[in-house]
């Protein structure tokens, strides 16, 4: 029998596009899947849509119909992962559309790795579209799978990821401090890259819908957008704080398990910035262990921000 794939979806006020996404999962060419949906406190008709689909399809379960509580995105997805059992797990947003062979293509990639013995995460590219599913741009044009680059920039979107049960078993659910974890996908990628394997297929398996105030495709890659970003440091300072929070959480949970010396050093030195972030300390740090990026100028820019805005990283109790 084919391995079971648990598809985990967290919803929040998603009535406009939710039905399209669920139908695209139902239409997958791989059939041994089960969709688990957790609502995170919707106040529109989202829950009614979930009830309608789950009552008519035994492969769809509304897991918290009797207890709708807001937990936040990362905690909601991690709760889904903790409370479901399958051979493999995928994550679904509420407003995209999956291509018909998304599950089968991703599973085929997963099986190229030692998934029975190691934590493995695999992910794919995305097709950026507008609210009407128009557009053909690939979102990812640069790629990296190693821990040190992932620590500073996660390029794997949860809605394209599949993880194996070995990776789930590596998650210390009862220890997680969600104030340190920005998103579930980032955390899982770090675990996979530190202790197992990460794979990528350069294929657009999903219509990644951008709508409302979201930026679409190339609009975020223009020269003017880069200049605006440099002049306004707030976005990148927030991103770096998230990276340092992740390092601190990784240090707390896995410091004794990390075998790679370079990873261990990065986790230790960046993780301790929550308590010991000063101009001099950070200046020394970025010269010894620079914040890695595939773009040399971005690496220098991040080094500048970590040094000059050192007070950003002290965690207030």
KEKE-3310 file (N, C-alpha, C; in steps of 0.2 Angstrom, whole numbers, plus 5000, padded with zeros to 4 digits):
npx = (5004:5002:5012:5005:5001:5000:4991:4993:4983:4981:4969:4963:4951:4948:4938:4937:4945:4947:4939:4943:4957:4955:4948:4958:4967:4959:4959:4971:4983:4989:4983:4982:4981:4978:4968:4971:4963:4965:4957:4961:4954:4944:4932:4924:4916:4923:4924:4912:4914:4924:4917:4908:4915:4922:4912:4908:4918:4928:4942:4945:4948:4941:4949:4948:4934:4926:4933:4938:4951:4963:4980:4991:5001:5013:5012:5000:5002:5012:5005:4996:5005:5010:4999:4995:4997:5007:5015:5022:5022:5014:5012:4999:4994:4979:4975:4980:4983:4985:4995:4990:4999:5007:5008:5013:5024:5032:5034:5040:5053:5056:5058:5071:5080:5087:5076:5070:5078:5084:5081:5072:5069:5060:5057:5049:5049:5038:5024:5021:5006:4992:4976:4967:4973:4982:4998:5015:5027:5042:5045:5057:5073:5086:5095:5098:5103:5110:5113:5119:5117:5103:5100:5100:5092:5078:5073:5064:5047:5034:5022:5026:5033:5038:5039:5048:5043:5054:5059:5049:5049:5061:5057:5055:5042:5037:5046:5047:5049:5039:5040:5053:5052:5049:5042:5035:5040:5053:5059:5059:5066:5079:5081:5081:5092:5103:5103:5100:5094:5091:5081:5078:5067:5067:5054:5038:5026:5014:5001:5005:4996:4995:4988:4977:4986:4998:5014:5018:5027:5040:5039:5044:5058:5064:5075:5072:5065:5075:5084:5075:5074:5087:5088:5078:5080:5072:5065:5075:5082:5072:5071:5084:5084:5074:5082:5092:5085:5080:5092:5095:5085:5088:5101:5097:5089:5096:5110:5119:5118:5123:5134:5142:5155:5156:5143:5139:5147:5141:5128:5130:5137:5128:5116:5119:5117:5105:5107:5120:5123:5133:5141:5155:5157:5148:5154:5166:5161:5154:5165:5172:5162:5153:5137:5129:5125:5119:5122:5135:5135:5124:5128:5138:5130:5121:5130:5134:5122:5120:5130:5129:5116:5115:5108:5095:5094:5094:5085:5070:5064)
npy = (4994:5011:5024:5034:5051:5065:5080:5096:5109:5125:5137:5154:5166:5163:5162:5166:5160:5147:5135:5133:5129:5117:5109:5107:5099:5088:5084:5078:5068:5058:5047:5043:5051:5062:5075:5087:5099:5114:5127:5143:5153:5159:5172:5173:5164:5153:5141:5135:5131:5122:5112:5108:5102:5092:5084:5078:5071:5058:5058:5070:5080:5090:5096:5103:5107:5109:5117:5131:5141:5154:5153:5157:5157:5148:5140:5135:5126:5118:5112:5104:5096:5089:5082:5073:5057:5050:5043:5053:5071:5086:5103:5115:5131:5142:5148:5145:5136:5119:5111:5096:5085:5088:5082:5069:5071:5078:5068:5058:5064:5064:5051:5048:5050:5045:5042:5034:5033:5045:5062:5071:5084:5090:5102:5112:5123:5138:5145:5161:5169:5180:5186:5180:5169:5172:5173:5168:5167:5161:5159:5156:5159:5158:5146:5137:5125:5122:5123:5135:5145:5144:5148:5162:5166:5159:5149:5140:5137:5134:5129:5121:5111:5094:5083:5070:5056:5054:5066:5073:5066:5072:5084:5093:5095:5098:5107:5118:5135:5147:5160:5162:5156:5159:5154:5139:5131:5136:5132:5118:5116:5120:5110:5098:5101:5102:5089:5079:5078:5088:5092:5098:5102:5110:5114:5121:5118:5123:5135:5150:5161:5178:5192:5206:5216:5211:5209:5206:5194:5200:5213:5215:5214:5225:5238:5250:5245:5238:5249:5256:5247:5247:5260:5260:5251:5243:5231:5222:5222:5216:5203:5198:5198:5188:5177:5176:5173:5161:5154:5154:5146:5134:5132:5130:5118:5108:5109:5099:5089:5092:5089:5094:5105:5118:5122:5121:5131:5143:5142:5143:5155:5165:5162:5166:5180:5184:5187:5193:5204:5216:5231:5229:5215:5210:5215:5208:5195:5195:5196:5184:5174:5177:5183:5172:5174:5172:5182:5193:5207:5208:5200:5208:5219:5214:5211:5224:5228:5220:5223:5238:5239:5232:5232:5227:5214:5209:5199:5203:5199)
npz = (5000:4996:5005:5018:5017:5027:5026:5032:5037:5042:5046:5044:5044:5030:5020:5006:4997:5001:4997:4984:4986:4994:4985:4976:4982:4984:4971:4968:4960:4968:4979:4993:5005:5019:5024:5037:5046:5055:5062:5066:5074:5066:5060:5050:5037:5036:5044:5042:5029:5030:5038:5028:5018:5026:5030:5019:5014:5018:5020:5025:5039:5052:5064:5076:5078:5089:5097:5094:5094:5095:5091:5084:5069:5068:5080:5078:5066:5071:5081:5074:5068:5079:5083:5074:5064:5052:5037:5030:5030:5024:5022:5021:5014:5015:5004:4992:4976:4973:4961:4951:4952:4963:4976:4972:4965:4975:4984:4977:4976:4989:4992:4986:4996:5011:5019:5029:5039:5042:5047:5035:5024:5010:4996:4985:4970:4967:4958:4955:4957:4953:4962:4953:4949:4938:4930:4929:4935:4942:4959:4967:4963:4968:4978:4992:5004:5016:5033:5039:5030:5029:5042:5042:5031:5026:5013:5009:5007:5017:5012:5001:5006:5011:5025:5033:5044:5053:5054:5061:5073:5078:5083:5097:5104:5117:5123:5115:5113:5108:5106:5101:5089:5073:5061:5057:5046:5044:5056:5055:5044:5048:5057:5049:5041:5049:5055:5046:5030:5016:5002:4985:4972:4957:4952:4948:4959:4964:4963:4969:4977:4977:4985:4989:4999:4997:4989:4972:4964:4953:4958:4970:4968:4962:4957:4964:4975:4982:4985:4994:5004:5009:5014:5024:5037:5045:5042:5039:5051:5059:5053:5056:5070:5071:5066:5076:5087:5083:5083:5097:5102:5096:5101:5115:5114:5106:5108:5113:5104:5091:5079:5069:5069:5064:5063:5076:5082:5076:5081:5095:5096:5090:5096:5109:5109:5113:5126:5127:5119:5112:5105:5103:5105:5095:5084:5084:5082:5069:5061:5064:5062:5050:5045:5035:5017:5000:4993:4992:4996:5004:5014:5020:5023:5033:5043:5046:5052:5063:5071:5073:5077:5089:5101:5098:5099:5112:5123:5130:5146)
capx = (5000:5006:5013:5000:5003:4996:4992:4991:4981:4979:4965:4960:4947:4950:4932:4937:4949:4948:4936:4948:4962:4953:4947:4965:4970:4955:4960:4978:4984:4991:4976:4983:4982:4972:4969:4969:4962:4964:4955:4964:4950:4941:4926:4920:4912:4929:4923:4906:4917:4928:4912:4905:4920:4924:4906:4906:4924:4931:4949:4946:4946:4941:4951:4946:4928:4923:4937:4941:4955:4968:4986:4996:5002:5018:5010:4994:5004:5015:5000:4994:5010:5011:4993:4993:5002:5007:5022:5025:5018:5015:5009:4995:4990:4972:4973:4984:4980:4990:4994:4988:5004:5011:5010:5016:5031:5036:5035:5045:5059:5058:5061:5077:5084:5087:5070:5068:5083:5086:5076:5072:5064:5061:5053:5049:5047:5031:5022:5017:5000:4987:4970:4964:4978:4986:5005:5019:5034:5044:5047:5064:5079:5092:5093:5103:5100:5114:5111:5122:5113:5096:5099:5099:5087:5074:5070:5059:5040:5030:5017:5029:5037:5036:5044:5046:5042:5060:5060:5044:5052:5066:5055:5054:5036:5035:5051:5047:5047:5036:5043:5059:5051:5045:5038:5036:5044:5060:5062:5059:5072:5085:5082:5083:5099:5108:5104:5098:5095:5087:5081:5074:5066:5065:5047:5032:5020:5009:5000:5006:4992:4996:4982:4977:4992:5004:5018:5018:5033:5045:5038:5049:5065:5066:5081:5069:5063:5082:5086:5071:5076:5093:5087:5074:5083:5067:5063:5080:5083:5067:5073:5090:5082:5071:5087:5095:5080:5080:5099:5095:5081:5092:5106:5094:5086:5100:5117:5123:5117:5126:5140:5146:5158:5154:5136:5139:5149:5137:5122:5132:5139:5123:5111:5120:5116:5099:5110:5127:5124:5136:5144:5162:5155:5145:5159:5171:5157:5153:5171:5174:5157:5149:5130:5130:5120:5122:5124:5141:5134:5119:5131:5141:5124:5119:5136:5133:5116:5121:5135:5127:5109:5116:5103:5089:5094:5093:5078:5068:5060)
capy = (5000:5018:5028:5039:5058:5069:5086:5100:5116:5130:5142:5160:5170:5161:5160:5168:5155:5141:5130:5131:5125:5110:5105:5106:5094:5082:5082:5076:5061:5053:5047:5040:5057:5064:5082:5089:5106:5117:5134:5147:5158:5163:5175:5173:5158:5148:5135:5132:5128:5116:5107:5106:5097:5086:5080:5074:5067:5054:5060:5077:5080:5096:5093:5107:5110:5110:5122:5136:5145:5157:5151:5160:5152:5143:5136:5131:5121:5113:5108:5099:5091:5085:5078:5068:5052:5047:5042:5059:5077:5092:5109:5119:5137:5141:5152:5143:5130:5114:5107:5090:5080:5091:5077:5063:5074:5079:5061:5055:5067:5062:5044:5048:5051:5040:5045:5029:5033:5052:5068:5074:5089:5092:5107:5114:5130:5140:5149:5167:5171:5185:5183:5176:5164:5174:5174:5162:5168:5156:5163:5155:5159:5156:5141:5134:5120:5121:5126:5141:5150:5144:5151:5169:5167:5152:5150:5135:5139:5128:5126:5117:5106:5088:5081:5063:5055:5054:5073:5075:5063:5076:5090:5093:5099:5101:5111:5124:5142:5150:5167:5161:5152:5164:5150:5131:5129:5138:5128:5111:5116:5120:5103:5094:5103:5100:5082:5075:5080:5093:5091:5103:5101:5116:5113:5124:5113:5126:5142:5154:5166:5184:5196:5211:5221:5207:5211:5200:5193:5205:5220:5215:5213:5230:5242:5255:5241:5237:5255:5257:5242:5249:5266:5258:5245:5240:5225:5217:5221:5211:5197:5196:5196:5181:5172:5175:5170:5154:5151:5153:5140:5128:5131:5127:5111:5103:5110:5093:5084:5095:5086:5098:5110:5125:5123:5122:5137:5148:5142:5145:5162:5169:5161:5170:5187:5186:5190:5196:5208:5223:5233:5226:5208:5209:5217:5202:5190:5195:5195:5177:5170:5181:5180:5170:5175:5170:5189:5196:5213:5207:5198:5214:5223:5210:5212:5231:5229:5216:5227:5244:5239:5227:5231:5224:5206:5207:5197:5206:5194)
capz = (5000:4996:5011:5019:5018:5031:5024:5037:5035:5047:5042:5048:5039:5023:5016:4999:4992:5004:4994:4979:4989:4996:4979:4972:4986:4983:4964:4967:4957:4973:4983:5000:5009:5023:5026:5043:5046:5061:5062:5071:5076:5060:5062:5044:5035:5035:5048:5038:5023:5032:5040:5022:5015:5030:5031:5013:5012:5024:5020:5027:5046:5055:5071:5082:5077:5095:5101:5090:5098:5091:5093:5079:5063:5069:5085:5075:5062:5075:5085:5069:5067:5085:5085:5068:5063:5045:5035:5028:5031:5020:5025:5016:5016:5014:4998:4986:4973:4971:4954:4951:4954:4968:4981:4970:4963:4981:4987:4973:4978:4996:4992:4984:5001:5016:5023:5034:5045:5044:5046:5028:5022:5003:4995:4977:4968:4967:4953:4958:4953:4957:4965:4948:4947:4932:4931:4927:4937:4947:4965:4969:4958:4971:4982:4997:5009:5021:5040:5040:5025:5031:5048:5041:5027:5024:5006:5008:5009:5020:5007:4996:5009:5014:5029:5035:5051:5057:5056:5066:5079:5081:5086:5104:5105:5124:5125:5111:5115:5101:5105:5097:5083:5069:5057:5058:5041:5045:5061:5053:5039:5052:5060:5044:5038:5055:5057:5041:5023:5013:4995:4982:4965:4953:4948:4951:4960:4967:4961:4975:4976:4980:4984:4994:5000:4995:4983:4967:4960:4952:4961:4976:4966:4958:4960:4969:4981:4985:4988:4999:5009:5012:5018:5029:5040:5050:5039:5040:5058:5062:5051:5060:5076:5071:5066:5082:5092:5081:5086:5104:5103:5094:5107:5121:5113:5103:5109:5114:5098:5085:5078:5065:5073:5062:5065:5083:5084:5074:5085:5101:5096:5089:5101:5116:5108:5117:5133:5127:5112:5113:5099:5103:5105:5089:5079:5083:5080:5062:5058:5065:5060:5046:5044:5028:5012:4994:4990:4997:4999:5009:5020:5023:5026:5039:5048:5049:5056:5069:5075:5074:5081:5094:5106:5095:5100:5119:5124:5137:5150)
cpx = (5004:5006:5007:5004:4998:4997:4989:4989:4979:4975:4964:4957:4948:4944:4933:4940:4949:4945:4940:4954:4961:4952:4953:4968:4966:4957:4967:4978:4986:4985:4977:4985:4976:4973:4966:4969:4961:4962:4958:4960:4946:4934:4922:4917:4917:4926:4917:4909:4920:4923:4909:4909:4921:4918:4905:4913:4928:4939:4950:4943:4946:4943:4949:4939:4924:4927:4941:4945:4961:4975:4992:4998:5007:5015:5004:4997:5008:5010:4997:4999:5011:5005:4991:4999:5001:5014:5026:5020:5019:5011:5005:4993:4983:4970:4976:4980:4986:4989:4993:4993:5009:5013:5014:5024:5035:5038:5040:5052:5061:5061:5068:5082:5083:5082:5068:5073:5086:5081:5077:5067:5065:5055:5053:5048:5040:5030:5018:5012:4996:4981:4966:4968:4981:4993:5009:5026:5036:5047:5054:5068:5085:5090:5099:5099:5104:5112:5113:5119:5106:5095:5097:5094:5084:5071:5066:5052:5037:5025:5019:5033:5034:5041:5043:5045:5048:5061:5055:5047:5057:5064:5053:5048:5035:5040:5050:5045:5045:5038:5049:5058:5046:5040:5040:5041:5051:5063:5063:5065:5078:5086:5085:5090:5104:5109:5102:5099:5090:5087:5076:5073:5063:5059:5042:5026:5014:5008:4999:5002:4994:4991:4982:4983:4998:5008:5018:5024:5038:5045:5043:5056:5067:5072:5078:5068:5070:5084:5082:5072:5082:5092:5082:5076:5078:5066:5069:5083:5078:5069:5079:5088:5078:5077:5091:5091:5080:5087:5099:5091:5085:5097:5103:5092:5091:5108:5122:5123:5121:5133:5145:5149:5156:5147:5135:5141:5145:5131:5124:5133:5133:5117:5112:5119:5110:5101:5116:5128:5127:5139:5151:5161:5153:5150:5164:5167:5156:5159:5173:5168:5152:5142:5130:5124:5123:5124:5129:5139:5129:5123:5135:5136:5122:5124:5135:5127:5117:5125:5132:5120:5110:5111:5096:5089:5094:5086:5076:5063:5054)
cpy = (5006:5021:5033:5046:5062:5076:5091:5107:5120:5136:5148:5165:5169:5160:5161:5163:5148:5135:5128:5127:5118:5106:5103:5100:5087:5079:5079:5069:5056:5053:5045:5046:5058:5071:5084:5096:5109:5124:5138:5153:5162:5166:5176:5166:5152:5141:5131:5128:5122:5111:5104:5100:5091:5082:5076:5070:5064:5056:5067:5077:5087:5095:5097:5111:5112:5115:5126:5141:5148:5156:5155:5155:5147:5138:5132:5125:5116:5109:5102:5094:5086:5080:5073:5063:5050:5046:5048:5065:5083:5097:5113:5126:5137:5145:5151:5138:5126:5111:5100:5084:5083:5085:5071:5065:5075:5072:5057:5058:5065:5055:5043:5049:5045:5042:5040:5030:5040:5057:5071:5079:5091:5097:5108:5121:5132:5145:5155:5169:5177:5182:5179:5171:5165:5175:5167:5163:5163:5161:5162:5155:5158:5151:5139:5130:5118:5125:5133:5147:5150:5148:5159:5170:5160:5153:5144:5137:5133:5125:5122:5111:5099:5086:5073:5062:5055:5062:5075:5072:5067:5082:5089:5097:5102:5106:5118:5130:5146:5157:5167:5158:5156:5160:5143:5129:5130:5133:5121:5111:5116:5113:5098:5095:5102:5093:5077:5077:5084:5092:5097:5101:5108:5115:5117:5120:5116:5133:5146:5160:5172:5189:5201:5215:5217:5209:5205:5200:5198:5211:5220:5214:5219:5234:5247:5251:5240:5243:5257:5253:5244:5255:5265:5251:5241:5233:5220:5216:5216:5204:5194:5194:5189:5176:5171:5172:5162:5150:5150:5147:5134:5127:5128:5120:5106:5104:5104:5088:5086:5092:5090:5104:5117:5127:5125:5128:5143:5148:5145:5153:5167:5168:5165:5177:5189:5189:5194:5200:5215:5225:5229:5218:5206:5210:5211:5196:5190:5194:5187:5173:5175:5178:5179:5172:5173:5177:5192:5203:5213:5204:5204:5219:5220:5211:5219:5231:5225:5220:5234:5244:5233:5226:5228:5217:5204:5205:5200:5201:5197)
cpz = (5000:5003:5012:5020:5021:5028:5029:5035:5041:5043:5047:5043:5032:5018:5008:4995:4995:5000:4988:4981:4991:4990:4976:4976:4985:4976:4963:4964:4962:4978:4990:5004:5013:5025:5033:5044:5053:5060:5068:5073:5071:5063:5055:5043:5034:5038:5044:5032:5024:5034:5033:5019:5019:5031:5025:5010:5018:5025:5022:5035:5049:5062:5077:5081:5083:5100:5097:5094:5094:5094:5090:5075:5065:5074:5082:5071:5066:5079:5080:5068:5073:5085:5079:5067:5056:5044:5033:5029:5027:5024:5019:5018:5014:5007:4992:4982:4971:4964:4956:4954:4959:4973:4978:4968:4969:4984:4983:4974:4985:4996:4989:4990:5006:5022:5029:5040:5047:5043:5039:5027:5014:5001:4987:4976:4968:4961:4956:4954:4957:4959:4960:4945:4940:4934:4931:4930:4943:4953:4967:4963:4961:4976:4986:5002:5015:5027:5040:5036:5028:5038:5047:5036:5025:5017:5004:5011:5011:5016:5002:4999:5011:5019:5031:5042:5056:5059:5061:5073:5082:5084:5093:5106:5112:5126:5121:5114:5109:5101:5102:5090:5078:5065:5058:5053:5042:5051:5059:5048:5043:5055:5055:5041:5043:5056:5052:5034:5020:5005:4991:4974:4962:4949:4952:4952:4963:4964:4968:4974:4980:4979:4989:4994:4998:4989:4978:4963:4959:4955:4967:4974:4961:4961:4966:4976:4985:4989:4994:5005:5013:5017:5024:5032:5044:5048:5041:5047:5061:5060:5054:5067:5077:5070:5072:5087:5090:5084:5093:5106:5101:5099:5113:5120:5110:5103:5110:5109:5092:5084:5073:5069:5071:5064:5072:5085:5082:5079:5092:5101:5095:5094:5108:5115:5112:5124:5132:5120:5114:5106:5098:5101:5098:5083:5078:5080:5072:5058:5058:5061:5056:5045:5036:5023:5005:4990:4995:5000:5004:5015:5024:5027:5033:5044:5051:5053:5063:5073:5077:5079:5086:5099:5104:5098:5107:5120:5131:5140:5152)
residu = (UNK:UNK:UNK:UNK:UNK:UNK:UNK:UNK:UNK:UNK:UNK:UNK:UNK:UNK:UNK:UNK:UNK:UNK:UNK:UNK:UNK:UNK:UNK:UNK:UNK:UNK:UNK:UNK:UNK:UNK:UNK:UNK:UNK:UNK:UNK:UNK:UNK:UNK:UNK:UNK:UNK:UNK:UNK:UNK:UNK:UNK:UNK:UNK:UNK:UNK:UNK:UNK:UNK:UNK:UNK:UNK:UNK:UNK:UNK:UNK:UNK:UNK:UNK:UNK:UNK:UNK:UNK:UNK:UNK:UNK:UNK:UNK:UNK:UNK:UNK:UNK:UNK:UNK:UNK:UNK:UNK:UNK:UNK:UNK:UNK:UNK:UNK:UNK:UNK:UNK:UNK:UNK:UNK:UNK:UNK:UNK:UNK:UNK:UNK:UNK:UNK:UNK:UNK:UNK:UNK:UNK:UNK:UNK:UNK:UNK:UNK:UNK:UNK:UNK:UNK:UNK:UNK:UNK:UNK:UNK:UNK:UNK:UNK:UNK:UNK:UNK:UNK:UNK:UNK:UNK:UNK:UNK:UNK:UNK:UNK:UNK:UNK:UNK:UNK:UNK:UNK:UNK:UNK:UNK:UNK:UNK:UNK:UNK:UNK:UNK:UNK:UNK:UNK:UNK:UNK:UNK:UNK:UNK:UNK:UNK:UNK:UNK:UNK:UNK:UNK:UNK:UNK:UNK:UNK:UNK:UNK:UNK:UNK:UNK:UNK:UNK:UNK:UNK:UNK:UNK:UNK:UNK:UNK:UNK:UNK:UNK:UNK:UNK:UNK:UNK:UNK:UNK:UNK:UNK:UNK:UNK:UNK:UNK:UNK:UNK:UNK:UNK:UNK:UNK:UNK:UNK:UNK:UNK:UNK:UNK:UNK:UNK:UNK:UNK:UNK:UNK:UNK:UNK:UNK:UNK:UNK:UNK:UNK:UNK:UNK:UNK:UNK:UNK:UNK:UNK:UNK:UNK:UNK:UNK:UNK:UNK:UNK:UNK:UNK:UNK:UNK:UNK:UNK:UNK:UNK:UNK:UNK:UNK:UNK:UNK:UNK:UNK:UNK:UNK:UNK:UNK:UNK:UNK:UNK:UNK:UNK:UNK:UNK:UNK:UNK:UNK:UNK:UNK:UNK:UNK:UNK:UNK:UNK:UNK:UNK:UNK:UNK:UNK:UNK:UNK:UNK:UNK:UNK:UNK:UNK:UNK:UNK:UNK:UNK:UNK:UNK:UNK:UNK:UNK:UNK:UNK:UNK:UNK:UNK:UNK:UNK:UNK:UNK:UNK:UNK:UNK:UNK:UNK:UNK:UNK:UNK:UNK:UNK:UNK:UNK:UNK:UNK)
# end
